[in-house]
């Protein structure tokens, strides 16, 4: 957060910092794709997880999306 937000902007008030941090956290935790989640957003990953486990399947999302390292 520091590099992407706090070091990138000049804030006029503490209230502005808090509002921007809240927006950044929401984006990061719900909308932004994460490599560790197979390039899905946490929200999409959770939806896919619940959809697959509700059908009795095991979760295979990240395995099909992450590059194989040798």
C-alpha positions in Angstrom: 0.0 0.0 0.0 2.8 2.4 0.8 4.3 2.4 -2.7 1.0 2.3 -4.6 -0.8 4.8 -2.6 0.9 6.6 0.3 4.1 7.5 -1.6 2.2 8.3 -4.8 -0.1 11.1 -3.6 0.1 14.3 -1.6 -2.8 14.3 0.8 -4.5 17.4 2.2 -6.0 15.9 5.3 -6.0 12.7 7.4 -9.6 12.2 6.3 -8.5 12.1 2.7 -5.8 9.5 3.6 -8.4 7.3 5.3 -10.8 7.5 2.5 -8.2 6.7 -0.2 -6.8 3.8 1.9 -10.3 2.4 2.3 -10.9 2.6 -1.5 -7.5 1.0 -2.1 -8.1 -1.9 0.4 -11.5 -2.6 -1.2 -10.0 -2.7 -4.7 -7.1 -4.9 -3.6 -9.2 -7.3 -1.5 -12.2 -7.6 -3.8 -11.5 -6.5 -7.3 -7.8 -6.7 -8.3 -6.6 -10.0 -9.8 -4.0 -11.8 -7.7 -1.3 -14.1 -9.1 -1.6 -16.4 -6.1 -5.3 -16.9 -7.0 -4.8 -17.8 -10.6 -5.2 -14.2 -11.7 -8.7 -14.0 -10.3 -9.9 -11.3 -8.0 -10.4 -12.5 -4.4 -14.2 -12.0 -4.9 -14.3 -14.0 -8.1 -12.1 -16.7 -6.5 -14.4 -17.0 -3.6 -17.4 -17.2 -5.8 -15.8 -19.9 -7.9 -14.7 -21.8 -4.8 -18.2 -21.8 -3.4 -19.7 -22.8 -6.7 -17.3 -25.7 -7.1 -17.5 -27.0 -3.6 -21.3 -26.7 -3.6 -21.3 -29.2 -6.5 -19.0 -31.6 -4.6 -16.0 -30.8 -6.7 -12.5 -30.1 -5.4 -11.1 -26.7 -6.1 -8.9 -26.7 -9.2 -8.9 -23.1 -10.2 -5.4 -22.0 -9.4 -3.8 -25.1 -10.8 -5.2 -24.5 -14.3 -4.2 -20.8 -14.3 -0.7 -20.6 -12.7 2.4 -21.3 -14.8 4.2 -24.5 -14.0 7.6 -23.9 -12.4 10.3 -26.5 -12.7 
